[in-house]
Amino acid sequence: MRKIILDFGATSTPEEVQQYLAMKFDFPDYYGMNLDALYDELTSTDIDTCAGFFLPETRRTIDGYLRRVGRVMLDAEEENPHFAVIFGELEENFS
């Protein structure tokens, strides 16, 4: 199983988040760098993958976008038996 730790502390824009995701997941060059493309990549993988999703402790303007990324990952987890996501905040794992 591939294990990926996502620590978004160094990201401050949606573009940086997408670049970070592309690097961490080793997405192909044609990755569209948006939430729809993220969903497509996560639901099409046939490699067992578990992603740990950690938000920074301080509140930032990017938090809303990161929550949307998390929602996409939860949706992908429901669709693809080869993908799982675990959130650093316990309650996020049950939403």
C-alpha positions in Angstrom: 0.0 0.0 0.0 1.2 3.5 -0.9 1.0 5.9 2.1 1.0 9.6 1.5 1.2 12.2 4.3 -0.3 15.6 3.3 0.8 18.5 5.5 -0.5 21.7 4.0 1.4 24.0 6.3 3.6 25.3 3.5 0.8 26.0 1.0 -1.0 29.4 0.9 -2.9 29.4 -2.4 -5.1 27.0 -4.3 -2.4 26.8 -7.0 0.3 25.8 -4.4 -2.1 23.2 -3.0 -2.7 21.7 -6.4 1.1 21.6 -7.2 1.7 20.0 -3.8 -0.9 17.3 -4.5 0.4 16.6 -7.9 3.9 16.1 -6.5 2.8 14.0 -3.5 0.6 11.7 -5.5 2.9 11.7 -8.5 0.1 12.7 -10.8 0.8 12.7 -14.6 1.9 15.9 -16.4 -1.6 16.4 -17.9 -3.1 16.7 -14.4 -5.6 19.6 -14.6 -4.7 21.2 -11.2 -8.3 21.6 -10.0 -10.7 19.8 -7.8 -12.4 17.9 -10.7 -9.1 16.6 -11.9 -8.2 15.6 -8.3 -11.4 13.6 -8.1 -10.7 12.0 -11.4 -7.1 11.0 -10.4 -8.1 9.6 -7.0 -11.1 7.6 -8.4 -9.1 6.1 -11.2 -6.1 4.8 -9.3 -5.9 1.0 -8.9 -2.9 1.3 -6.5 -4.0 0.9 -2.9 -3.3 4.3 -1.4 -3.9 5.8 2.0 -3.6 9.6 2.4 -3.1 11.3 5.8 -4.6 14.8 5.6 -3.3 17.4 8.1 -4.3 21.0 8.3 -2.0 23.6 9.9 -2.9 24.5 13.5 -3.3 28.2 12.7 -6.3 29.5 10.8 -5.5 30.8 7.3 -7.5 32.2 4.3 -6.7 28.9 2.4 -8.6 26.8 4.9 -11.8 26.9 3.0 -10.2 25.6 -0.1 -8.4 22.9 1.9 -11.7 21.8 3.3 -13.0 21.4 -0.2 -10.0 19.3 -1.1 -10.8 17.1 1.9 -14.4 16.8 0.7 -13.2 15.7 -2.7 -11.0 13.1 -1.1 -13.9 11.8 1.0 -16.0 11.5 -2.1 -13.2 9.7 -3.9 -12.8 7.3 -1.0 -16.5 6.4 -1.3 -16.1 5.7 -5.1 -12.8 3.9 -5.2 -12.0 0.9 -2.9 -8.3 1.5 -3.6 -8.2 4.9 -2.0 -8.6 5.9 1.7 -8.1 9.2 3.5 -7.5 9.8 7.2 -7.8 13.2 8.7 -5.6 14.6 11.5 -8.7 16.0 13.3 -10.6 13.0 14.6 -14.1 14.4 13.9 -13.3 15.0 10.3 -13.0 11.2 9.7 -16.7 10.8 10.4 -18.3 13.7 8.4 
